[in-house]
Amino acid sequence: MEKKAEKYYLKARSDSKIYDFESVNFDLETGDQVIFENEICQEIGTVISSAVLKEAKVSDKGLDKAEIIRRLSERDTTVDLERKVEAASDLPKCREIIEKHDLPMELLDADISFDGKKLTFYFSAPGRVDFRLMVSELAAKFQKLIRLQQVGARDRARCAGGVGRCGEELCCKRFLKGDLECVTTEMAADQNLSQMGGNRVTGCCGKLMCCLRYELDFYRERKKKMPVIGSIFQTPRGKGIVKNQNIIENKITVQLEDRTYLEVDC
């Protein structure tokens, strides 16, 4: 009996673009790293689940197709490291060309596709940059397909690296690898952090810290079962108004009718 092709999704490491593919030759699981080929070059990608698409609000209709070549091997990892060294060595040459064209852009990082055909330069700028003339010069200089990608504040921090207020290397540099998802003020409010002020929940990039997402589901589930702030709550010492929620310890602080405060378990 002929084996039915399994449908998979993968996210490219270089630009986080999502592809779909079918395979009968590979039994892949979410998180597996693979070498794949698109219409331009060979790249490294990670197999993702359909749930990731829904969370990113990406439709599974009309995705570009990819062809899986193989799982990432130790030899492939070595080649990848060589590509990173080569890309880093190309940065000074690119900066020279940027200065020559006097363009208002800050070069941050570079990436070479696994097969060496595509060279991507990442930069930040205060606005849109017309780099069309520079691209042709870069292509002649490096003899590769050139891609210039303007990035925002979060990606700029990831490229530059640094240490967060927790004392650890920035998450975006250490392990997020392009999965920089939207973080909102509602997430800070759901964790009772918004009253601490913007500086306490802002990262090095000037945006809300990515880690506000990590425990969000826990806080939201706990808060559903807790009395809301401002509601009336019956305690062993009488009724009072809920003034604060200690979500970690599952406790609330109640102001009693005699103006004293009492912390009780929910």
C-alpha positions, -999 to 999 in steps of 0.1 A, spaced: 0 0 0 14 34 -10 22 56 19 2 88 20 22 121 19 22 140 52 17 178 51 41 199 71 49 236 78 83 251 83 97 285 92 128 298 75 155 309 99 167 339 78 134 358 75 108 338 94 89 332 62 65 302 65 63 274 38 44 242 35 55 210 20 44 173 17 67 144 22 66 106 23 103 102 28 106 120 61 89 114 94 93 149 109 83 163 143 77 199 154 110 215 162 131 195 138 156 215 119 160 208 82 177 219 50 151 230 25 150 245 -10 128 273 -22 126 290 -55 158 310 -48 182 290 -26 188 264 1 182 275 36 178 262 72 143 260 86 124 246 116 93 224 113 64 241 130 28 230 139 -4 244 124 -11 260 158 19 283 152 2 296 121 -31 303 139 -12 321 167 6 342 141 -27 347 122 -12 333 91 -35 314 67 -24 280 55 -38 288 21 -15 300 -6 18 294 12 49 291 -9 61 256 -14 94 242 -1 113 210 -9 129 192 21 164 180 13 174 164 47 174 169 84 202 192 97 233 171 103 265 177 122 282 184 89 255 209 80 260 227 114 297 230 106 289 245 71 264 269 88 291 282 111 314 287 82 286 308 65 282 329 96 319 337 97 318 346 60 288 368 65 305 386 94 336 393 72 313 409 45 300 435 69 329 460 67 328 458 29 291 466 29 296 495 53 321 510 29 296 509 1 269 524 23 292 553 32 301 557 -5 264 562 -14 259 584 17 227 565 28 211 571 62 212 535 73 229 515 101 242 481 91 235 456 118 241 420 107 244 397 77 233 362 68 243 339 40 220 311 28 231 276 34 241 270 -2 259 304 -3 238 319 -31 219 346 -12 235 373 10 211 392 33 221 425 50 200 437 79 198 474 87 179 500 106 170 535 94 147 564 105 126 560 74 125 544 40 158 541 21 163 541 -17 191 516 -20 185 504 -56 218 517 -69 237 502 -40 222 467 -45 237 464 -80 271 473 -66 268 448 -38 258 421 -62 289 428 -83 311 429 -52 299 397 -36 287 377 -67 256 367 -48 219 374 -48 216 404 -25 187 411 -1 185 442 21 161 440 50 151 469 71 143 459 107 126 475 136 137 482 172 132 446 184 152 431 156 179 458 161 183 447 197 186 411 186 213 419 161 233 440 185 228 418 216 231 428 252 220 420 287 185 425 301 174 437 335 174 401 346 211 399 341 208 373 313 216 377 276 187 392 257 161 365 249 159 377 213 196 371 208 199 339 228 170 317 217 140 335 201 157 334 166 132 355 147 101 346 166 96 381 179 59 381 186 37 412 194 37 422 231 9 446 242 2 467 273 -28 444 280 -3 417 288 14 439 314 -20 448 328 -30 411 330 0 405 352 -6 436 374 26 452 361 12 482 343 11 502 375 48 498 379 55 523 351 68 519 316 105 518 325 99 486 345 84 466 317 105 481 288 134 462 273 167 475 258 150 480 225 126 505 240 96 482 234 77 461 260 98 431 271 93 398 252 92 379 285 58 394 293 45 366 271 61 337 290 38 335 320 8 352 305 -14 321 303 -8 313 339 -18 348 351 -49 349 329 -61 315 342 -54 324 378 -72 358 375 -103 341 361 -108 323 395 -100 354 416 -123 382 428 -118 413 407 -103 444 422 -131 467 435 -155 438 442 -170 429 476 -155 399 493 -166 380 524 -137 373 548 -137 357 583 -136 392 597 -165 405 576 -171 420 542 -146 442 524 -134 456 491 -108 438 471 -78 461 467 -50 439 454 -44 405 438 -13 384 446 -16 361 417 15 341 424 4 331 459 -33 331 449 -42 356 476 -61 389 477 -59 420 499 -92 432 512 -100 466 529 -125 459 557 -152 483 569 -130 495 597 -104 506 571 -79 479 581 -64 455 555 -65 417 555 -48 393 531 -67 361 526 -65 330 504 -88 328 474 
